[in-house]
Amino acid sequence: MEAQLTPSAPLASSRLGRWLAVAQQLKDTLTILGINIMLLFALLFFGLPVPGLILYCLRWQLTRGASTYRRTVVLWSLSAVHELLCILLFQSAEMHAEMHEYAQWLSWGYTLGLVLSLAGFAEAVYSGQKAEMSAQQ
């Protein structure tokens, strides 16, 4: 009988995976602190930052290394989609007209977040495959 990595099995996070999660959380913390007034306005009137805040709270599990393989992959995937949508939002002409340089800074920050999310996703998939291969041996 061969051992297989089940989607709900705990994933032993690598040092790189945890570092990427911490870097993503630090970037998001700085973004939240930087746009706190706009965040409050958007939260009250449009609900725009709600998905990002939910992901921010859920990603703390990744920083502790306390997440299953499936959850890790899903969180990094959703984070990448969120970061991409925010890049598109802040690169729009309407946002540039309204926010000027601030929109460009935010889009750079979200680009960094997209890179971190894609790297975290790739690392999680690699770690999952590595764990599966070692379980089969």
N, C-alpha and C positions, 0 to 999 in steps of 0.2 A: 504494500500500500504506500503510495507516494504522498508526501506532505505537500500541500499547496497553500499559497498565500490567499486567504479569504479576504474579500473586500472589507469585512468588519474587524479583521485582525489588527491589533495595535501595530503601528509602524514606528520602528525605532528611528527617530529623527536623527539625521546626521548633523554634524556641527555646522556644515554649510546651510542645510535647510533651516536650522534654527536661526542662524545669522541672517539669512534672507528674510525670515519672518520678522525679526527684530528691526532690521533696516526698513522694511515696509511699514511697520508700526511707527517707527520714528518719523518717517516721511509723512505719514498720515497725521500724526500728532502735531507736527509743525504746520501742516496744511490747515488743520482744524483751528489751531491757535492763530494762524495768520488770517483766516477769513471768519473769525468768530461772529462778527456783526452780520456779515452777509449770510453766514450759516444760519444764524437765528432767524433772520428775515425769510430766507428760503424755506426753512423748516416750518415756520408758522404759516406761510402763505402758499407755498408750492409743494412742499414735501420732497424737494429735490435731494437733499443730502441723506435722507432716511436709508436708502440701500447701502450707501457708503458707511454710515454709522453702524449699521447691522453687521456688515462685513468686518469693520474695525473691531467690534466686540468679539465676534467669532474667531478672528485670527489670533487672539491672545492664546488660544489652545496650541497654535503652531509654535509660538515662542517658547512654550513650556515643553514642547515635544509630546504633548498628551493628545494625540489625535490618531484616528484610524487612517488607513491608506485611502479609502474612499472619500472620507471627509477632507483629508488633506488635498487630494486632487480636485475635489469640487470647490473648496475654498479658493485655491489658487486659480482655478478656471474662472470662477465668478469674479474674483479680484481683477483678473486680466480684462474681462469684458467691461467691468465697471470703469477701470482706468482708461480703456479705449474710448468709451462713450464720453467720459469727462474731457478727454483730449479733443474729441470732435466738437463738444459743446463750447469749450473755451477757445477753440480756433475759429469759431464761426464769426462772421463779420458783425453780426448783431452784438455779440459779447464784446468784441474788440471796440466797437463804437461806444458801448456802455461803460466798459471797465478799463480801457486803454492798455497801458503796460501791464497792469495787474493780471489781465486775462492771459497775456503771453507768459508771465511767470508761472501762473497756475498750470498752463498747458505743459510747460517744461517739467514742473513737479509731477504731473500726471504721467508724462512720458517716462520719467524715472520710475514711477510706480509700475508702469506697464512692463518695463524691463525687469524689475524685481519680481513681479508676478509671473512672468514667463520663465524666468530663471528658477523660481520656486516650483513651478509646475514641472519643468524639465527635471529638476533634482528629485522631486517626489516620484515621478515615473521611473527614473533611473534607480532610486532606492528601492522601490517596489519590485522592479524586475530583478535587482540584485538579491533581495530577500527571497524572492520566489525561486531563483536559481540555487541559492544556498539551501533552501528547504528541500529541493528535489534531490540534492546530493546526499 
